[in-house]
C-alpha cells in the first residue's frame, strides 16, 4: 500500500519538507542509556539514493539479521544530536539491548517516513495535492512562489538546487514534492495572456 501524507496541517507539512538543506523533525528519546543531558535530537530526511543504498548494503547480511541491520543503517543516517550523528556506527546501535533497539525503531519510524517520503513508496498525487494546499497558505506562499520561479532561463526546467542551496543529488524527494506543489500553485494563479489586437490600417 502506498504511503499517504501524514495528518499534519497542509501548511505545516509544506514547511517541514521545504526546509533547507534537509527536512528535519525534533524527537524525544526517553530510553535509558540513550538520552544525553542538554542534547536535542532530530530525525533528518534522507535522499532516495541514501535509502536505496541502505537496502542494497543490507542485502549482503544474513537473513536472520538483515532487517535489523537495515533499520540500524537508516537510524544511523538520519538521527542527529544537534548537527552530529547520534550514533557513530551501526554497530553501536546493534549493540543495544534488543528491547531498547526495537523501541527506538518503533519510535523513529513514523518520523523518518514523514521527513523522507520517496517516490514509488508514496501516493505522490495525494502528497502533492496536500502540499499545494499548504503552499497557498499565507505563511508559505512567498516561499512557494520563489521556489516555482527557480527555472533554467533557456529550457524552463526546474532548478530547485538554486533555491535549497545544495547540489541536486542532495535534494530529498520531499524537496521535489514541494517543487511540484509550488508549480501546481503557480499554474493555478497563472494570468491568461492578454489578447493582441492587430493595428488598424490607416
N, C-alpha and C positions, 0 to 999 in steps of 0.2 A: 504494500500500500504506500502511495506517495505521501510524503510528509506535508501536512497543511501548515499554514503560518500560525505562530503562537497567538495566544489570546490578548497580547498587548494591544493597547490603543494604536491605531494606524500611525499616528504622528510619532509615537514613541518608537515603534518598530523602524520607521524610516530613519530617525536619528541614530538608533542603535547600529543599523547596518551601513549607514552613510559615514560612520566615523572613520577618520584617517589617523594613523596609517592602517589601522585594523579595528574592526568591531571588537568590543570587549564588554564583559559583564562582571561586576563585583560579586564575589561569592564568599560565603561563610563556611568554614570547615571546622566544626566543633568536635573534632576527634582527638583523643589523647595521643600525643606524640606527633601530631601534625600542626596544631596551632602554634604560632610563634608570637611572642609579645611584640606589639607595635607593628605587625605586618598587615598589609592589605592584599588579599588575593584576588586575582582576576582570571577569568577564562577568556582567552583571545580567540578570535576567529581564525580558522585555517583555510588555506587555499585548497582548491580541489586536488591540485597536484600533491600537496603535502598529505592529504587524507588518503589518496590512492597509493602513494608510496608507502604509507604505514601499512596498508593492506598487503602490498606486494612483499614488503620485508617480513611480515608476519607469516606469510605462506611457507617460508622455509622452516618454521618451527614445528615441533611435534604436535600432532592434532590435539593431544590432551591439554597443551598449554597455549595453543595458538590464539584463542580468543582473549586470554588474559594478557598475552604479550601485545596484542593489538590494542587493547584498552590502555595498557601501560604506555605504549608509544603515543597514543592520542593525548593522554593526560600530560605526559612529559613535554609534548609540543605546545600544548595550549594553556597549561596552568602556570601562572606567574605570580611571584611575590613582588609586587611593585613592577619594576622593569627587569627583574631577574627570574629565570626559570625556577619554579618552586622545588623541582627535583633535578638533581644533576644528571641522572641517568634512569633508564627504565629498570635497571637492577635495583636501584633504591626503592622504587615502587613495588617491584615484585618481592622484595624482602619484607614488606609489611605483612602483618598477620592477615590471613585470608579474609577474616570478618571485616577488618578495617579497610582492606583493599576493596572489597565488594561494596561497602558503604560509600567509599569515595567515588567509585564508578557510578553508583546509583544517584549520588548527589550531583555529580558533574555532567552526566549525560544529557539531561534536558537543556542545560546552559550551552553546552557545546553544539547541540542541534540548532539552538536559536541564533547563535552567532556564526554558525558555519553551514548555512543552507547550501546544498550542492545540486547543480543541475543533474537530472537523472534520478535523484532520490526525493525530489520535492515536486509538489504541484505548482509548477512555475507560474501558470496563469493566475492562480489564487494569490500567490505571493506578490506578483506584480500589481494585481488589482488593489490589494490592501496597501501596498507601498505607494501606489499612485494616489490613493486617498490620503495617506499620511503626508505625501509630498505637497499636497494642496493646502495643508494646514498653515495657518498664518505664521507659525513658528518655524516652518521649513521651506516655504515657497521660494524665498530668496535663494537659498542654497540649491534647491531643485532647479531653478532657472539657470543658475551659474553652471550646474552640472550638465544640463541639457545643451548648453552653448559651447561646451568643450568639444569642438569638432575640428577635423582637418579642413583647412580652408579650400583645398582643391577637391577632395573626394567627398567631403561631408561625413566621413566615418567618425564615429565616437572616439575620443581620446581622453578617457577618464583618468589616465595616469597624470595628466596635467592638473586635474582637479585634486586628486588624492595625494599627489606629490611622491608617488612610488612608481617603480617600473611596472609595466603591465603584467609581468609574470608574478608579481607580488599582490595583485588585486585578488580579493576573495570573490566568490560567486555572489556573495551578498552585495558587494560593490556593484557588480554587473546588474543585479536585480534593481538596484537603485537607479542605475543609468536607464534601464528600460522603463522604470516608473517615471523618471523625470522626462524622458522623451514622450511618453504617453500623455503626460500633463501638458507639455509644450504643444503637442499636436491638438489637444483638446481646446487650447486657448489661441490657436493659430488664427490670425486675422486673414480672411479671404482677400485675395489680391484685388486691388481696385481696377475696375474696368477701364480700358484705354479707349478713348474716343478719337476717331480719325479727325484730323484737322479739316475744317471746312474749306472748300475751294472758293477762291475769290473769283 
